[in-house]
Amino acid sequence: MGETRMAKFEEAPHSIYEGMVPVARLKDGHVYRHVISLLVDNEAGVLARVSGMISGRGYNIESLTVAEIDRDRQLSRINIATSGTRQVIEQVKAQLGRLVPVHEVRDLTDEGPCVARELALVKVACVGESRAEALKCCEIFRASVVDSTPQSFVFEVIGDTAKVDAFIDLMRPLGLVEVSRTGIAAIARGAAGFLKDSN
């Protein structure tokens, strides 16, 4: 079963856009996954206000990352992955834009091609044949071994969400015991950008 999954991964086309185009959920053909980026003031309580606004209205946050991007102007960037109909996504963007600490809202999925990556640390407890199989999967996925003991590995895998999900699924029968993920970091292609446009 593991070999079949790896074969499918190797045969599938991989590009910087993979996982970032709208993907319809099976239960609702009109529900799509979007990555929304916000330029916000780097101050206490901003993240709580943004996440509270989304969750308080019943919208699910699939991934959320935040970090300072301009120390001089005290600006941070928040990347949010969420799913919904076009109407729901437009409501989310409109409500986010009305928050005082939010300077700009961009839907990277709708605006065009973007580059998106996620990092995961994956701990696997394994010995014998499972240990060899885990290392084989690591090589195929271009992951790295960042910690090793006689009974375990910690792998670092970087890629789009689909790649990270596939690697984790392959580790489950081999002794998966723990996962830590960063969430999505995404940026639009081309010359335009948050900091350039806000000057």
NUSEDREN-455431 format. One record per atom (N, C-alpha, C): residue number from 1; residue in one letter; atom name; x, y, z. Coordinates in nm, 3 decimals, decimal comma. Each point is the difference from the previous one (the first is absolute). Layout:
BEGIN
SITE     n   res   atom        px        py        pz
SITE   NUM     A     CA         X         Y         Z
...
! end
This chain:
BEGIN
SITE     n   res   atom        px        py        pz
SITE     1     M      N     0,083    -0,121     0,000
SITE     1     M     CA    -0,083     0,121     0,000
SITE     1     M      C     0,087     0,125     0,000
SITE     2     G      N     0,108    -0,001     0,082
SITE     2     G     CA     0,090     0,113     0,007
SITE     2     G      C     0,067     0,025    -0,133
SITE     3     E      N     0,040    -0,109    -0,071
SITE     3     E     CA     0,065     0,015    -0,130
SITE     3     E      C    -0,095     0,062    -0,101
SITE     4     T      N    -0,128    -0,036     0,007
SITE     4     T     CA    -0,099     0,056    -0,091
SITE     4     T      C    -0,014     0,149     0,020
SITE     5     R      N    -0,005     0,044     0,127
SITE     5     R     CA    -0,013     0,142     0,030
SITE     5     R      C     0,123     0,075    -0,048
SITE     6     M      N     0,120    -0,058     0,020
SITE     6     M     CA     0,122     0,066    -0,044
SITE     6     M      C     0,005     0,010    -0,151
SITE     7     A      N    -0,046    -0,105    -0,068
SITE     7     A     CA     0,000     0,001    -0,146
SITE     7     A      C    -0,091     0,110    -0,052
SITE     8     K      N    -0,117     0,015     0,060
SITE     8     K     CA    -0,093     0,104    -0,042
SITE     8     K      C     0,061     0,138     0,022
SITE     9     F      N     0,074     0,017     0,112
SITE     9     F     CA     0,061     0,128     0,027
SITE     9     F      C     0,108     0,031    -0,103
SITE    10     E      N     0,081    -0,101    -0,034
SITE    10     E     CA     0,108     0,021    -0,094
SITE    10     E      C    -0,052     0,031    -0,140
SITE    11     E      N    -0,114    -0,062    -0,037
SITE    11     E     CA    -0,054     0,017    -0,134
SITE    11     E      C    -0,075     0,132    -0,014
SITE    12     A      N    -0,052     0,053     0,111
SITE    12     A     CA    -0,080     0,121    -0,006
SITE    12     A      C     0,087     0,120    -0,036
SITE    13     P      N    -0,052     0,093    -0,080
SITE    13     P     CA     0,076     0,120    -0,034
SITE    13     P      C     0,014     0,090     0,122
SITE    14     H      N     0,118     0,056     0,021
SITE    14     H     CA     0,024     0,087     0,113
SITE    14     H      C     0,042     0,137    -0,052
SITE    15     S      N    -0,064     0,103     0,049
SITE    15     S     CA     0,035     0,135    -0,038
SITE    15     S      C    -0,017     0,091     0,119
SITE    16     I      N     0,046     0,124    -0,013
SITE    16     I     CA    -0,013     0,093     0,112
SITE    16     I      C    -0,144     0,039     0,023
SITE    17     Y      N    -0,088    -0,029    -0,097
SITE    17     Y     CA    -0,141     0,034     0,016
SITE    17     Y      C    -0,081    -0,112     0,066
SITE    18     E      N     0,059    -0,117     0,015
SITE    18     E     CA    -0,076    -0,116     0,047
SITE    18     E      C    -0,059     0,026     0,137
SITE    19     G      N    -0,128    -0,029     0,016
SITE    19     G     CA    -0,068     0,018     0,127
SITE    19     G      C    -0,052     0,141     0,021
SITE    20     M      N     0,035     0,096    -0,089
SITE    20     M     CA    -0,041     0,137     0,020
SITE    20     M      C    -0,112     0,043    -0,094
SITE    21     V      N    -0,037    -0,083    -0,096
SITE    21     V     CA    -0,116     0,031    -0,083
SITE    21     V      C    -0,124    -0,048     0,076
SITE    22     P      N    -0,117     0,064    -0,023
SITE    22     P     CA    -0,120    -0,044     0,073
SITE    22     P      C    -0,026    -0,148    -0,021
SITE    23     V      N    -0,020    -0,072     0,108
SITE    23     V     CA    -0,026    -0,143    -0,007
SITE    23     V      C    -0,138    -0,026     0,061
SITE    24     A      N    -0,094    -0,049    -0,082
SITE    24     A     CA    -0,136    -0,024     0,047
SITE    24     A      C    -0,003    -0,117     0,097
SITE    25     R      N    -0,072     0,016     0,108
SITE    25     R     CA    -0,019    -0,111     0,093
SITE    25     R      C    -0,105    -0,095    -0,057
SITE    26     L      N     0,011    -0,128     0,037
SITE    26     L     CA    -0,090    -0,100    -0,055
SITE    26     L      C    -0,145     0,025     0,040
SITE    27     K      N    -0,022     0,055     0,120
SITE    27     K     CA    -0,137     0,017     0,048
SITE    27     K      C    -0,068     0,121    -0,062
SITE    28     D      N     0,077     0,094    -0,052
SITE    28     D     CA    -0,059     0,121    -0,053
SITE    28     D      C     0,088     0,050    -0,113
SITE    29     G      N    -0,048    -0,011    -0,123
SITE    29     G     CA     0,080     0,039    -0,115
SITE    29     G      C     0,029     0,148    -0,007
SITE    30     H      N    -0,065     0,079     0,085
SITE    30     H     CA     0,022     0,144    -0,002
SITE    30     H      C     0,085     0,048     0,117
SITE    31     V      N     0,055    -0,089     0,076
SITE    31     V     CA     0,086     0,037     0,113
SITE    31     V      C     0,145    -0,013    -0,042
SITE    32     Y      N     0,077     0,108     0,017
SITE    32     Y     CA     0,138     0,001    -0,044
SITE    32     Y      C     0,093     0,043     0,112
SITE    33     R      N     0,125    -0,043    -0,015
SITE    33     R     CA     0,103     0,035     0,098
SITE    33     R      C     0,072     0,126    -0,047
SITE    34     H      N     0,011     0,099     0,088
SITE    34     H     CA     0,065     0,126    -0,032
SITE    34     H      C     0,111     0,029     0,101
SITE    35     V      N     0,104     0,069    -0,049
SITE    35     V     CA     0,104     0,052     0,088
SITE    35     V      C    -0,012     0,152    -0,002
SITE    36     I      N    -0,027     0,057     0,116
SITE    36     I     CA    -0,019     0,145     0,014
SITE    36     I      C     0,117     0,056     0,081
SITE    37     S      N     0,062     0,106    -0,052
SITE    37     S     CA     0,111     0,065     0,069
SITE    37     S      C    -0,042     0,138     0,048
SITE    38     L      N     0,042     0,034     0,122
SITE    38     L     CA    -0,033     0,129     0,059
SITE    38     L      C     0,128     0,074     0,038
SITE    39     L      N     0,002     0,131    -0,023
SITE    39     L     CA     0,106     0,086     0,051
SITE    39     L      C    -0,059     0,073     0,120
SITE    40     V      N     0,058    -0,020     0,118
SITE    40     V     CA    -0,059     0,052     0,124
SITE    40     V      C     0,107     0,069     0,084
SITE    41     D      N    -0,047     0,081     0,096
SITE    41     D     CA     0,091     0,060     0,098
SITE    41     D      C     0,053    -0,109     0,091
SITE    42     N      N     0,127     0,007     0,031
SITE    42     N     CA     0,061    -0,097     0,091
SITE    42     N      C    -0,019     0,050     0,143
SITE    43     E      N    -0,115    -0,030     0,057
SITE    43     E     CA    -0,033     0,044     0,135
SITE    43     E      C    -0,080    -0,107     0,072
SITE    44     A      N    -0,004     0,011     0,130
SITE    44     A     CA    -0,069    -0,100     0,082
SITE    44     A      C    -0,149    -0,004    -0,035
SITE    45     G      N    -0,052    -0,122    -0,010
SITE    45     G     CA    -0,143    -0,019    -0,019
SITE    45     G      C    -0,047    -0,009    -0,144
SITE    46     V      N     0,089     0,030    -0,098
SITE    46     V     CA    -0,044    -0,003    -0,139
SITE    46     V      C    -0,037    -0,141    -0,044
SITE    47     L      N     0,085    -0,097     0,031
SITE    47     L     CA    -0,028    -0,138    -0,040
SITE    47     L      C    -0,129    -0,050     0,063
SITE    48     A      N    -0,024     0,035     0,126
SITE    48     A     CA    -0,122    -0,043     0,068
SITE    48     A      C    -0,123     0,062    -0,067
SITE    49     R      N     0,010     0,124    -0,043
SITE    49     R     CA    -0,114     0,066    -0,065
SITE    49     R      C    -0,029    -0,062    -0,136
SITE    50     V      N     0,105    -0,030    -0,075
SITE    50     V     CA    -0,019    -0,059    -0,133
SITE    50     V      C    -0,058    -0,141     0,011
SITE    51     S      N     0,062    -0,084     0,083
SITE    51     S     CA    -0,049    -0,137     0,014
SITE    51     S      C    -0,137    -0,004     0,065
SITE    52     G      N    -0,025     0,091     0,095
SITE    52     G     CA    -0,129     0,005     0,067
SITE    52     G      C    -0,112     0,041    -0,094
SITE    53     M      N     0,030     0,094    -0,093
SITE    53     M     CA    -0,101     0,041    -0,096
SITE    53     M      C    -0,040    -0,116    -0,090
SITE    54     I      N     0,100    -0,078    -0,046
SITE    54     I     CA    -0,028    -0,111    -0,091
SITE    54     I      C    -0,074    -0,112     0,072
SITE    55     S      N     0,054    -0,046     0,111
SITE    55     S     CA    -0,063    -0,111     0,073
SITE    55     S      C    -0,133     0,040     0,060
SITE    56     G      N    -0,014     0,125     0,040
SITE    56     G     CA    -0,125     0,046     0,060
SITE    56     G      C    -0,116    -0,001    -0,097
SITE    57     R      N     0,028     0,003    -0,128
SITE    57     R     CA    -0,104    -0,005    -0,102
SITE    57     R      C    -0,017    -0,140    -0,059
SITE    58     G      N     0,063    -0,097     0,063
SITE    58     G     CA    -0,018    -0,139    -0,040
SITE    58     G      C     0,087    -0,046    -0,114
SITE    59     Y      N     0,100     0,080    -0,040
SITE    59     Y     CA     0,090    -0,040    -0,107
SITE    59     Y      C     0,117    -0,077     0,060
SITE    60     N      N     0,042    -0,104    -0,069
SITE    60     N     CA     0,109    -0,084     0,050
SITE    60     N      C     0,134     0,049    -0,053
SITE    61     I      N     0,100     0,012     0,090
SITE    61     I     CA     0,136     0,033    -0,039
SITE    61     I      C     0,078    -0,130    -0,012
SITE    62     E      N     0,040    -0,035    -0,123
SITE    62     E     CA     0,075    -0,124    -0,022
SITE    62     E      C     0,148     0,018     0,032
SITE    63     S      N     0,051     0,120    -0,021
SITE    63     S     CA     0,140     0,030     0,028
SITE    63     S      C     0,013     0,149     0,025
SITE    64     L      N     0,085     0,038     0,095
SITE    64     L     CA     0,023     0,142     0,030
SITE    64     L      C     0,145     0,020     0,040
SITE    65     T      N     0,070     0,089    -0,069
SITE    65     T     CA     0,137     0,033     0,035
SITE    65     T      C     0,014     0,152     0,011
SITE    66     V      N     0,087     0,045     0,088
SITE    66     V     CA     0,022     0,143     0,017
SITE    66     V      C     0,146     0,025     0,038
SITE    67     A      N     0,057     0,108    -0,056
SITE    67     A     CA     0,137     0,038     0,033
SITE    67     A      C     0,022     0,146    -0,040
SITE    68     E      N     0,091     0,065     0,069
SITE    68     E     CA     0,037     0,138    -0,032
SITE    68     E      C     0,076     0,002    -0,133
SITE    69     I      N    -0,034     0,097    -0,088
SITE    69     I     CA     0,070     0,011    -0,129
SITE    69     I      C     0,066     0,136    -0,019
SITE    70     D      N    -0,034     0,099     0,083
SITE    70     D     CA     0,063     0,132    -0,009
SITE    70     D      C     0,012     0,057     0,141
SITE    71     R      N     0,120    -0,009     0,058
SITE    71     R     CA     0,019     0,044     0,139
SITE    71     R      C    -0,011     0,151     0,013
SITE    72     D      N     0,049     0,074    -0,099
SITE    72     D     CA    -0,002     0,147     0,008
SITE    72     D      C    -0,142     0,054     0,005
SITE    73     R      N    -0,087    -0,058    -0,082
SITE    73     R     CA    -0,140     0,047    -0,004
SITE    73     R      C    -0,092    -0,085     0,086
SITE    74     Q      N     0,058    -0,097     0,068
SITE    74     Q     CA    -0,076    -0,088     0,091
SITE    74     Q      C    -0,119    -0,064    -0,071
SITE    75     L      N     0,032    -0,069    -0,109
SITE    75     L     CA    -0,102    -0,069    -0,078
SITE    75     L      C     0,022    -0,150     0,004
SITE    76     S      N    -0,107    -0,074     0,005
SITE    76     S     CA     0,005    -0,146    -0,005
SITE    76     S      C    -0,087    -0,051    -0,113
SITE    77     R      N     0,026    -0,124    -0,039
SITE    77     R     CA    -0,080    -0,064    -0,104
SITE    77     R      C    -0,067    -0,123     0,059
SITE    78     I      N    -0,129    -0,014    -0,028
SITE    78     I     CA    -0,076    -0,117     0,042
SITE    78     I      C    -0,046    -0,074    -0,125
SITE    79     N      N     0,028    -0,130    -0,006
SITE    79     N     CA    -0,050    -0,086    -0,109
SITE    79     N      C    -0,106    -0,093     0,058
SITE    80     I      N    -0,117     0,001    -0,061
SITE    80     I     CA    -0,112    -0,082     0,047
SITE    80     I      C    -0,046    -0,090    -0,113
SITE    81     A      N    -0,012    -0,129     0,027
SITE    81     A     CA    -0,060    -0,093    -0,094
SITE    81     A      C    -0,139    -0,036     0,052
SITE    82     T      N    -0,100     0,019    -0,083
SITE    82     T     CA    -0,138    -0,030     0,039
SITE    82     T      C    -0,077    -0,046    -0,122
SITE    83     S      N    -0,113    -0,063     0,022
SITE    83     S     CA    -0,082    -0,050    -0,110
SITE    83     S      C    -0,141     0,055     0,010
SITE    84     G      N    -0,062     0,021    -0,115
SITE    84     G     CA    -0,137     0,048    -0,001
SITE    84     G      C    -0,046     0,029    -0,141
SITE    85     T      N    -0,127     0,033    -0,015
SITE    85     T     CA    -0,051     0,044    -0,130
SITE    85     T      C     0,056     0,138    -0,030
SITE    86     R      N    -0,014     0,043    -0,125
SITE    86     R     CA     0,049     0,134    -0,036
SITE    86     R      C    -0,065     0,107     0,088
SITE    87     Q      N    -0,128    -0,016     0,028
SITE    87     Q     CA    -0,070     0,099     0,083
SITE    87     Q      C     0,060     0,005     0,140
SITE    88     V      N     0,028    -0,117     0,057
SITE    88     V     CA     0,057    -0,005     0,134
SITE    88     V      C     0,139     0,063     0,002
SITE    89     I      N     0,083    -0,033    -0,100
SITE    89     I     CA     0,136     0,055    -0,005
SITE    89     I      C    -0,004     0,151    -0,014
SITE    90     E      N    -0,091     0,051    -0,082
SITE    90     E     CA    -0,012     0,145    -0,017
SITE    90     E      C    -0,043     0,066     0,131
SITE    91     Q      N    -0,088    -0,066     0,075
SITE    91     Q     CA    -0,041     0,053     0,130
SITE    91     Q      C     0,117     0,004     0,097
SITE    92     V      N     0,080    -0,107     0,001
SITE    92     V     CA     0,117    -0,006     0,087
SITE    92     V      C     0,095     0,115    -0,032
SITE    93     K      N     0,029     0,020    -0,129
SITE    93     K     CA     0,094     0,105    -0,040
SITE    93     K      C    -0,054     0,138     0,037
SITE    94     A      N    -0,129     0,022    -0,022
SITE    94     A     CA    -0,059     0,130     0,031
SITE    94     A      C     0,006     0,029     0,149
SITE    95     Q      N    -0,031    -0,101     0,081
SITE    95     Q     CA     0,001     0,020     0,145
SITE    95     Q      C     0,142     0,018     0,054
SITE    96     L      N     0,096    -0,072    -0,059
SITE    96     L     CA     0,140     0,019     0,040
SITE    96     L      C     0,047     0,140    -0,036
SITE    97     G      N    -0,041     0,050    -0,115
SITE    97     G     CA     0,041     0,133    -0,043
SITE    97     G      C    -0,053     0,111     0,088
SITE    98     R      N    -0,107    -0,028     0,075
SITE    98     R     CA    -0,057     0,103     0,087
SITE    98     R      C     0,066     0,006     0,138
SITE    99     L      N     0,085    -0,098     0,030
SITE    99     L     CA     0,070     0,003     0,128
SITE    99     L      C     0,104     0,111    -0,002
SITE   100     V      N     0,009     0,077     0,107
SITE   100     V     CA     0,088     0,117     0,006
SITE   100     V      C     0,147    -0,033    -0,025
SITE   101     P      N     0,057    -0,107     0,060
SITE   101     P     CA     0,143    -0,023    -0,021
SITE   101     P      C     0,037    -0,062    -0,134
SITE   102     V      N    -0,100    -0,029    -0,085
SITE   102     V     CA     0,027    -0,064    -0,129
SITE   102     V      C     0,017     0,107    -0,108
SITE   103     H      N     0,117     0,004    -0,065
SITE   103     H     CA     0,028     0,098    -0,105
SITE   103     H      C    -0,040    -0,049    -0,138
SITE   104     E      N     0,012    -0,129    -0,024
SITE   104     E     CA    -0,028    -0,053    -0,134
SITE   104     E      C    -0,040    -0,147     0,010
SITE   105     V      N    -0,093    -0,039    -0,087
SITE   105     V     CA    -0,047    -0,138    -0,007
SITE   105     V      C     0,016    -0,048    -0,145
SITE   106     R      N     0,066    -0,116    -0,018
SITE   106     R     CA     0,018    -0,055    -0,134
SITE   106     R      C    -0,038    -0,147    -0,002
SITE   107     D      N    -0,079    -0,037    -0,098
SITE   107     D     CA    -0,035    -0,141    -0,022
SITE   107     D      C     0,097    -0,054    -0,104
SITE   108     L      N     0,106    -0,067     0,045
SITE   108     L     CA     0,103    -0,048    -0,091
SITE   108     L      C    -0,052    -0,104    -0,098
SITE   109     T      N    -0,103    -0,073     0,040
SITE   109     T     CA    -0,057    -0,102    -0,088
SITE   109     T      C    -0,071     0,063    -0,118
SITE   110     D      N    -0,072     0,109     0,023
SITE   110     D     CA    -0,075     0,066    -0,106
SITE   110     D      C     0,087     0,093    -0,085
SITE   111     E      N     0,102     0,059     0,059
SITE   111     E     CA     0,079     0,101    -0,071
SITE   111     E      C     0,093    -0,060    -0,104
SITE   112     G      N     0,032    -0,127     0,010
SITE   112     G     CA     0,087    -0,061    -0,099
SITE   112     G      C     0,099    -0,096     0,064
SITE   113     P      N     0,096    -0,048    -0,080
SITE   113     P     CA     0,095    -0,099     0,051
SITE   113     P      C     0,076     0,052     0,122
SITE   114     C      N     0,023    -0,089     0,094
SITE   114     C     CA     0,078     0,035     0,118
SITE   114     C      C     0,092    -0,115     0,037
SITE   115     V      N     0,100     0,031     0,077
SITE   115     V     CA     0,090    -0,102     0,052
SITE   115     V      C    -0,040    -0,027     0,145
SITE   116     A      N    -0,017    -0,126     0,035
SITE   116     A     CA    -0,042    -0,034     0,136
SITE   116     A      C     0,080    -0,119     0,051
SITE   117     R      N     0,042     0,008     0,123
SITE   117     R     CA     0,077    -0,108     0,060
SITE   117     R      C    -0,041    -0,018     0,147
SITE   118     E      N     0,022    -0,121     0,048
SITE   118     E     CA    -0,027    -0,033     0,139
SITE   118     E      C     0,111    -0,092     0,049
SITE   119     L      N     0,039     0,015     0,124
SITE   119     L     CA     0,101    -0,086     0,060
SITE   119     L      C    -0,064    -0,084     0,109
SITE   120     A      N     0,039    -0,127     0,008
SITE   120     A     CA    -0,050    -0,088     0,105
SITE   120     A      C     0,115    -0,080     0,060
SITE   121     L      N    -0,002    -0,016     0,130
SITE   121     L     CA     0,089    -0,092     0,070
SITE   121     L      C    -0,082    -0,124     0,034
SITE   122     V      N     0,048    -0,115    -0,044
SITE   122     V     CA    -0,076    -0,124     0,012
SITE   122     V      C     0,084    -0,102     0,077
SITE   123     K      N    -0,051    -0,042     0,117
SITE   123     K     CA     0,073    -0,098     0,082
SITE   123     K      C    -0,057    -0,140    -0,022
SITE   124     V      N     0,090    -0,094    -0,028
SITE   124     V     CA    -0,040    -0,138    -0,026
SITE   124     V      C     0,081    -0,093     0,090
SITE   125     A      N    -0,070    -0,084     0,076
SITE   125     A     CA     0,067    -0,101     0,084
SITE   125     A      C     0,000    -0,132    -0,076
SITE   126     C      N     0,119    -0,045    -0,041
SITE   126     C     CA     0,004    -0,121    -0,083
SITE   126     C      C     0,136    -0,068     0,012
SITE   127     V      N    -0,002    -0,131    -0,024
SITE   127     V     CA     0,122    -0,081    -0,001
SITE   127     V      C    -0,011    -0,100    -0,115
SITE   128     G      N     0,112    -0,061    -0,034
SITE   128     G     CA     0,000    -0,106    -0,100
SITE   128     G      C    -0,043     0,047    -0,137
SITE   129     E      N    -0,088    -0,079    -0,066
SITE   129     E     CA    -0,044     0,031    -0,136
SITE   129     E      C    -0,074     0,133    -0,008
SITE   130     S      N    -0,075     0,033     0,103
SITE   130     S     CA    -0,073     0,127     0,000
SITE   130     S      C     0,097     0,118    -0,003
SITE   131     R      N     0,114    -0,017     0,065
SITE   131     R     CA     0,101     0,106     0,002
SITE   131     R      C     0,056     0,024    -0,141
SITE   132     A      N     0,028    -0,109    -0,070
SITE   132     A     CA     0,051     0,012    -0,136
SITE   132     A      C    -0,105     0,059    -0,093
SITE   133     E      N    -0,126    -0,039     0,018
SITE   133     E     CA    -0,109     0,053    -0,083
SITE   133     E      C    -0,019     0,150     0,024
SITE   134     A      N     0,012     0,042     0,127
SITE   134     A     CA    -0,014     0,143     0,032
SITE   134     A      C     0,110     0,081    -0,068
SITE   135     L      N     0,122    -0,050    -0,001
SITE   135     L     CA     0,110     0,071    -0,066
SITE   135     L      C    -0,021     0,005    -0,151
SITE   136     K      N    -0,058    -0,105    -0,056
SITE   136     K     CA    -0,028    -0,002    -0,144
SITE   136     K      C    -0,103     0,108    -0,035
SITE   137     C      N    -0,104     0,009     0,081
SITE   137     C     CA    -0,101     0,104    -0,022
SITE   137     C      C     0,061     0,139     0,014
SITE   138     C      N     0,088     0,015     0,096
SITE   138     C     CA     0,068     0,127     0,022
SITE   138     C      C     0,075     0,043    -0,125
SITE   139     E      N     0,069    -0,093    -0,062
SITE   139     E     CA     0,078     0,030    -0,120
SITE   139     E      C    -0,091     0,038    -0,117
SITE   140     I      N    -0,109    -0,075    -0,017
SITE   140     I     CA    -0,092     0,026    -0,111
SITE   140     I      C    -0,063     0,138     0,012
SITE   141     F      N    -0,034     0,040     0,121
SITE   141     F     CA    -0,066     0,128     0,022
SITE   141     F      C     0,099     0,115     0,020
SITE   142     R      N     0,129    -0,030    -0,013
SITE   142     R     CA     0,105     0,100     0,021
SITE   142     R      C    -0,011     0,065     0,138
SITE   143     A      N    -0,037    -0,081     0,098
SITE   143     A     CA    -0,004     0,045     0,138
SITE   143     A      C     0,140    -0,013     0,060
SITE   144     S      N     0,016     0,048     0,122
SITE   144     S     CA     0,129    -0,007     0,069
SITE   144     S      C    -0,016    -0,066     0,136
SITE   145     V      N     0,101    -0,074     0,042
SITE   145     V     CA     0,003    -0,055     0,135
SITE   145     V      C     0,067     0,104     0,090
SITE   146     V      N    -0,075     0,056     0,094
SITE   146     V     CA     0,056     0,104     0,087
SITE   146     V      C     0,030    -0,052     0,140
SITE   147     D      N    -0,047    -0,123     0,029
SITE   147     D     CA     0,033    -0,063     0,128
SITE   147     D      C    -0,016    -0,151    -0,016
SITE   148     S      N     0,091    -0,075     0,063
SITE   148     S     CA    -0,005    -0,145    -0,013
SITE   148     S      C     0,045    -0,066     0,130
SITE   149     T      N    -0,076    -0,101     0,043
SITE   149     T     CA     0,038    -0,086     0,111
SITE   149     T      C    -0,015    -0,144    -0,047
SITE   150     P      N     0,048    -0,099     0,074
SITE   150     P     CA    -0,018    -0,139    -0,043
SITE   150     P      C    -0,145    -0,042    -0,016
SITE   151     Q      N    -0,094     0,074     0,061
SITE   151     Q     CA    -0,141    -0,037    -0,008
SITE   151     Q      C    -0,087     0,102    -0,073
SITE   152     S      N     0,057     0,110    -0,050
SITE   152     S     CA    -0,086     0,103    -0,058
SITE   152     S      C     0,074     0,089    -0,099
SITE   153     F      N    -0,080     0,070    -0,081
SITE   153     F     CA     0,049     0,105    -0,090
SITE   153     F      C    -0,088     0,123     0,019
SITE   154     V      N     0,058     0,117    -0,022
SITE   154     V     CA    -0,078     0,122    -0,022
SITE   154     V      C     0,035     0,049    -0,139
SITE   155     F      N    -0,102     0,005    -0,088
SITE   155     F     CA     0,019     0,045    -0,137
SITE   155     F      C    -0,048     0,144    -0,014
SITE   156     E      N     0,068     0,074    -0,087
SITE   156     E     CA    -0,045     0,133    -0,039
SITE   156     E      C    -0,041    -0,006    -0,146
SITE   157     V      N    -0,126     0,031    -0,028
SITE   157     V     CA    -0,050    -0,003    -0,137
SITE   157     V      C    -0,056     0,137    -0,035
SITE   158     I      N     0,036     0,050    -0,118
SITE   158     I     CA    -0,041     0,133    -0,046
SITE   158     I      C    -0,066    -0,014    -0,136
SITE   159     G      N    -0,113     0,067    -0,017
SITE   159     G     CA    -0,068    -0,003    -0,129
SITE   159     G      C    -0,140     0,055     0,011
SITE   160     D      N    -0,081    -0,020    -0,104
SITE   160     D     CA    -0,139     0,042     0,009
SITE   160     D      C    -0,075    -0,093     0,094
SITE   161     T      N    -0,121     0,039     0,032
SITE   161     T     CA    -0,078    -0,076     0,099
SITE   161     T      C    -0,023    -0,144    -0,044
SITE   162     A      N    -0,023    -0,022    -0,130
SITE   162     A     CA    -0,025    -0,136    -0,049
SITE   162     A      C     0,122    -0,089     0,022
SITE   163     K      N     0,119     0,054    -0,022
SITE   163     K     CA     0,122    -0,079     0,020
SITE   163     K      C     0,017    -0,034     0,148
SITE   164     V      N    -0,018     0,098     0,087
SITE   164     V     CA     0,015    -0,024     0,144
SITE   164     V      C    -0,102    -0,103     0,048
SITE   165     D      N    -0,125     0,013    -0,045
SITE   165     D     CA    -0,105    -0,096     0,038
SITE   165     D      C     0,037    -0,141    -0,045
SITE   166     A      N     0,050    -0,012    -0,123
SITE   166     A     CA     0,034    -0,132    -0,054
SITE   166     A      C     0,113    -0,064     0,080
SITE   167     F      N     0,100     0,080     0,037
SITE   167     F     CA     0,111    -0,055     0,078
SITE   167     F      C    -0,047    -0,048     0,137
SITE   168     I      N    -0,083     0,079     0,064
SITE   168     I     CA    -0,052    -0,039     0,132
SITE   168     I      C    -0,082    -0,128    -0,010
SITE   169     D      N    -0,084    -0,012    -0,103
SITE   169     D     CA    -0,081    -0,120    -0,018
SITE   169     D      C     0,088    -0,125    -0,016
SITE   170     L      N     0,111     0,015    -0,071
SITE   170     L     CA     0,090    -0,114    -0,019
SITE   170     L      C     0,069    -0,040     0,130
SITE   171     M      N     0,019     0,094     0,089
SITE   171     M     CA     0,067    -0,030     0,127
SITE   171     M      C    -0,090    -0,068     0,102
SITE   172     R      N    -0,131     0,012    -0,018
SITE   172     R     CA    -0,094    -0,055     0,099
SITE   172     R      C     0,022    -0,149     0,025
SITE   173     P      N     0,003    -0,085    -0,103
SITE   173     P     CA     0,019    -0,143     0,028
SITE   173     P      C     0,143    -0,036     0,041
SITE   174     L      N     0,092     0,096    -0,010
SITE   174     L     CA     0,140    -0,028     0,034
SITE   174     L      C     0,034     0,039     0,143
SITE   175     G      N    -0,096     0,062     0,070
SITE   175     G     CA     0,023     0,034     0,140
SITE   175     G      C    -0,008     0,148     0,031
SITE   176     L      N    -0,085     0,073    -0,071
SITE   176     L     CA    -0,018     0,143     0,025
SITE   176     L      C    -0,045     0,025     0,144
SITE   177     V      N     0,071     0,090     0,071
SITE   177     V     CA    -0,037     0,028     0,139
SITE   177     V      C    -0,027     0,148     0,025
SITE   178     E      N     0,052     0,090    -0,088
SITE   178     E     CA    -0,020     0,142     0,026
SITE   178     E      C     0,027     0,081    -0,127
SITE   179     V      N    -0,078     0,108    -0,017
SITE   179     V     CA     0,017     0,091    -0,114
SITE   179     V      C    -0,009     0,144     0,049
SITE   180     S      N     0,089     0,085    -0,050
SITE   180     S     CA    -0,009     0,143     0,026
SITE   180     S      C     0,013     0,072    -0,134
SITE   181     R      N    -0,103     0,082    -0,035
SITE   181     R     CA    -0,003     0,067    -0,130
SITE   181     R      C     0,000     0,151     0,017
SITE   182     T      N     0,065     0,069    -0,094
SITE   182     T     CA     0,007     0,146     0,008
SITE   182     T      C    -0,126     0,068    -0,051
SITE   183     G      N    -0,075    -0,067    -0,087
SITE   183     G     CA    -0,106     0,067    -0,073
SITE   183     G      C     0,058     0,059    -0,127
SITE   184     I      N    -0,087     0,055    -0,084
SITE   184     I     CA     0,040     0,046    -0,133
SITE   184     I      C     0,066     0,137     0,005
SITE   185     A      N     0,114     0,011    -0,069
SITE   185     A     CA     0,059     0,130    -0,032
SITE   185     A      C    -0,016     0,017    -0,151
SITE   186     A      N    -0,066     0,108    -0,041
SITE   186     A     CA    -0,031     0,018    -0,143
SITE   186     A      C     0,031     0,142    -0,043
SITE   187     I      N     0,034     0,012    -0,129
SITE   187     I     CA     0,031     0,132    -0,056
SITE   187     I      C    -0,035    -0,002    -0,148
SITE   188     A      N    -0,053     0,111    -0,049
SITE   188     A     CA    -0,039     0,009    -0,141
SITE   188     A      C     0,123     0,010    -0,089
SITE   189     R      N    -0,012    -0,052    -0,121
SITE   189     R     CA     0,107     0,015    -0,098
SITE   189     R      C    -0,006     0,140    -0,062
SITE   190     G      N     0,111     0,041    -0,062
SITE   190     G     CA     0,002     0,130    -0,066
SITE   190     G      C     0,069     0,106     0,083
SITE   191     A      N     0,006     0,124    -0,055
SITE   191     A     CA     0,076     0,107     0,060
SITE   191     A      C    -0,075     0,073     0,111
SITE   192     A      N    -0,133    -0,006     0,001
SITE   192     A     CA    -0,078     0,071     0,102
SITE   192     A      C     0,014    -0,068     0,135
SITE   193     G      N    -0,022     0,076     0,107
SITE   193     G     CA     0,009    -0,059     0,133
SITE   193     G      C    -0,055     0,092     0,106
SITE   194     F      N    -0,023    -0,055     0,119
SITE   194     F     CA    -0,053     0,075     0,112
SITE   194     F      C     0,084     0,123     0,031
SITE   195     L      N     0,130    -0,020     0,023
SITE   195     L     CA     0,086     0,108     0,045
SITE   195     L      C     0,022     0,105    -0,110
SITE   196     K      N     0,014    -0,048    -0,124
SITE   196     K     CA     0,018     0,092    -0,113
SITE   196     K      C    -0,125     0,085    -0,019
SITE   197     D      N    -0,117    -0,065     0,006
SITE   197     D     CA    -0,126     0,072    -0,025
SITE   197     D      C    -0,035     0,095     0,113
SITE   198     S      N     0,051    -0,027     0,122
SITE   198     S     CA    -0,037     0,081     0,116
SITE   198     S      C     0,094     0,117     0,021
SITE   199     N      N     0,106     0,012    -0,083
SITE   199     N     CA     0,094     0,111     0,015
SITE   199     N      C    -0,065     0,131    -0,041
! end
